[in-house]
Amino acid sequence: MKFREQYPGFERTLAAIGLTRNAFEHIQSAIFDTYDRLAAPLPESSKWKHEKPKHARKALTEVCAFAELLGLTEPLMQYIALACSAHDLGRMVQANKRASTRPDGFDIVFEDDRKPIPYDDNDERHGYESVLLLRPILGLFAETDAGVWLLGAVRHHSRKANPTLEMCGGSEESLALCGIVRDIDKVLGFQDAADYTGNPERKAKERLQNWPKQIETDLAWGTELGRVDPAEFLTATSLEVPIDRQKCRSYEAYMLQFLKWFFGFVRPEMQEVALNEGGPQIVAAYLLRQLEATPEQREQLHVMLKTYRNGVLLRLAT
């Protein structure tokens, strides 16, 4: 069943609110402007300075590309596009904090230490920070049911494991929208698989962006070591269980964390899109090559991949 048919409440609610196409486009433009304003003070060495604003705009085009697959009407497509393009606003906040830069006009995010939040690291926190930026952009729309669902989806999209109905306040709509955001984010990520695994400049920027503090005391942190480190991320964790990227000491562990995204797709049709485009297979092939230096790890990963869906991840897309 297509998304629109499975969750008819979205269309009914959006129709009752009556947002015009121009209103959607105005909000969308404000989201992109916020990315650009947060990117401006970042140094060129920050990987997210250019990547995240580009990623946000690409998310918009991907929603449009998947409209037929998901059965989306134009208002629903524009609505989902808001969530998908806004989801990484919080990453821009984190990039500024790591670079010790602070754009004017964003005090609500940079000084929000008043309430404890249920997230254990910056990876999970960035959805919360995205909501702090998105809420004022939405204005009165944020107080409607559709606005609440959208903010909930953005807030919880950054969880390592797929969010639950309870996390989303019992709202099936918020959970479903969150699943779409996470799925499209995964599709976009796997489209860059060849760059992640084959571009030395990309690998260096990933290290600096993800583990700046660790690198200060351990120059090898995040480099290619020919093994998954910590080893238990492979030896004691099934492929379906996500791992913490902040604790990945080798680049191979980081790519294992990336490969695990494939097993977290909510909608099977979106997982098949990633598979047909070949990104997950590229990551799997990279890991098997790298782990030739650690035969026992390579064999364990190979067995795990071979037993999953008759080895579909071992076959490069054509």
N, C-alpha and C positions, 0 to 999 in steps of 0.2 A: 504494500500500500504506500502511495506517495505521501510525502510529508504534509501537504496541504489537506489531503483527505483524512489523514490520521489525526490531525489536530485542527479541526475546523474552527475552534475558538479564536484562533489568531485573526482570521479574516473577519469574523463577526465583530470582534472588538475593534479592529482597525477601522472598519466601516463606520462603527458608531462614533469613533473619535473624529473621523473625517479629515485627517491630515492630507493636504494637497501634495501634489508632486513637488511643487516649489518649496513647500515646507520641509519635505524630506531632503531635498537637495541643499537647502540652507543648513540643516543640521549636519549633513555629510561634509559640506564645505568647512564648517566650523571644526569638525573633527580633524580634517587634514591640516587646517591652519594651526591647530594645537600641536600636532606632531612637529610641524615645521618650526614653530616658536620654541619648542623644547629642544629641537635639534640644533638650532642656531649657535648656542654657546659651546657646544661640545667640540672637543678637539678632533682633528681628522683621524687620530688613532682609535677613536671610539667606533667599534664595528656597528653599533646601533645608530650612529648619527645619520647615515644614509639608508641603512638597511631597513629599519623599522618604518620610516615614512613610506618607503617603496613597498614594503610588505603590506601596509595598510591599504594602499591604492590597488595593489594586486588582489587583495582579498575582495574588494568591491567587484572587480572584473570576474573573479572566480564565481561569486554568487550569481552573477548574470549568466555565466557560462553553464552553471548547474541548474538554472531555473526550470528548464524542461525536465531534467532528470528527477527533480524533486517535486515537480508539479506546482510551481509557484506562479501566482498572479503578480502583476507589477507592484501593487502596494505591499504585498508580502515579501517580494524580492527586495524592495527598497528598505523595508523594515529589518530583514535579516542582514542586509548589507551594512546597516548601521552598527549592529552588534559585531559583525566580523571585522569591520575596519577599525573599530574603537578598542578592540580587546587588548591591544598591546600598548596603549597609552602609558600604562604604568611602567613598562620597560624603559620609556624615555625618562621617567622620573629616576629610576634606578641608575641609568647611564649617567645622569647629571650628578647623582650622589657619589658615584664611584669616581667621577672626574673632578669632584669638588667644584662644580659649576652650579649656578643657581639662576635660572631665568626669572625675570621680573613677572609678577602677576600670578604666581602659583603657590602662594604661601599656604593655602589650604592643604596641599599635598606635602610640602617640605616640612611643615611643622605639625603634622597630624600624629602626635604621640599621646593623645589623650585617652584613647580606648584600647584595651587589649584586643587583638584579633586572632582568630583560630588558625593561624598559618605558621608553619615551622621554619620557613626560610624565604628568601627573596623570590625564588621561583614561584612559590604559591602566593606570595603577598602581592605580586604585581597586578593581579586581577582586581584586588581591593583598591589599589592606587589608581587603576584605570577608572573605576567607578567614581572616585573623588573628582576626577577631571571631567567625566562624562555627564554627571548629574546636572551641573549648571548649564552645560551645552543643551541638554534636553529641555530645560525650563519646566513649564507646566506639564509637558508630556511625561516627565519623570513620575508624576503623581497618578497617572492613569494605570490601569491594569497592564496595558501593553508596555508602558514605561518601566513598571516594576519588574515585569518578566525580563525585559532587556537588561536592566541593571543586574538582576540576579544571575543571568547567564554570563555576563561579562565578569562579574565578581568571582564566580566559581569555575570559570573555564581553566584557570591556572592550577587547579588541583592536579597532583601527580596521578592519582587514580581517578577514574570516572566518578563524578559527583553522584550522590544519591538523591532520591526524592525528598528525604528528610532534610538534607543540606539546603535544598532549594525551597524550603518552607512549605513543602507539600504541594508545590505548584508543578503540575505536569507540563505546563507550557514553558515555564522557566527552565526546567530540566531538558525538555526537548530542544529548545533554542540553544541551550548550552552545548548539547551534543552536536548540533550543526556547526557552531563556532569551533569546537574542538576538532571536528572532522575536517572542515575546510582548512584549518590551521595545519593539520597533519598533511593534507594533500599538498599544500604550498611548501611545507618543509621538505617533503620527499622530492619535490621538483628540483630542489637544490642539492640532491644527494651526491651527484658527481662533483660538485664544487666542495662540499663538506669533506669528501674523501680524497680528492685529487689535487686540490689547489693549496700549495704551501702557504700562500699569503692568507687565505681564508682560515687555515688551521691556526696560524699565529694570532690572528685577530680573535678567534674563538677563545684561545687561551687567555689573552689579555682581558677580554670582556667578562669571562665567566669566573676566573680564579685570580683576580689581581692581588688579593691579600696572600693567598697561598704561594704564589710565585715569588713574593718578596723573601720568603724563607726557604723555598725549595724550587730551584730553577728548572727541575725536571718535571714539575707538576703540569699535567695536561699535555705533555709531549707524547710522541709515539714510542712506546716502550716494547712493542712486540708482545704485549700481554694485557689482559684485563686486570686492572689494579684499582680497587681491591678485588681479589680473586673471587670472593664470595658473591659478588654481583653476578657472576656466571655460575659458580659451582653450587651455590645455595639458593638460587632464585630462578624460578621458572620464567620462560620468555614472556608470559602474560603479566608478570608483576613488575610495575615500574620501579626505577631506582632513582636515587637522589643525585642529580648532576653536580651539585656542589661538592659531593664526596668522591667524584670520579678523579682518580689520581693520574690515570693515563688517558691519552686521546682515544685509545681503543675502548676503554670503559665508557667514555662519553658517546662514542658511536654505538655501543651496545645499548645505552640509554635511548639513543635516537631510534635504533631498530625496534625497540620495544613499543614505540609509538604505534607501529603497525597493528599490534594486538589490542589497542585501545579504541579502535574505531567503534562508533555507536551504530552507524547505519552501514549495513553490508554493501550497499551500492557505492558508497563513498570509499570503502576499503578497496573495492574492485577497481575504482578509478586509479588509486595510487598504485595498485598492483599492475594494471595495464600500462601505466606510464613508466614503470620499471624502477622507481626510486628505492623501494625497500630491498629489491634484489641487488642493487648496486651497493647498498650498505652491507648486506650480508656477505657479498663477494669480497668487499674490502676487509671485513673482519677475518674471514677465513685466510686471506693472504697474509695479513698482519700476524695472525696467531700461528703461522708456520714456525715462528721462533719459540713457541710454547706448545708443543704437540699435544699435550694432554688437554689443554684448554681448547685447541682447535678441534680435537676429536669430540669433545663434549658438545661444543656448539654445533658441529656438523650433524651429530646424532639428533640433537634437538630440532634442527631445521629440517632434517630428512623426514622426521616423523610428523611434522606439521603439514597437513593437507597434501600428503604425498610429495613433499619436497618442493612446493610451489615457489618458495623463496630462494631456492637454489638454481632456478631457471631464469636467466636474464630475459627481459622482455625484448621482443623483436619489432 
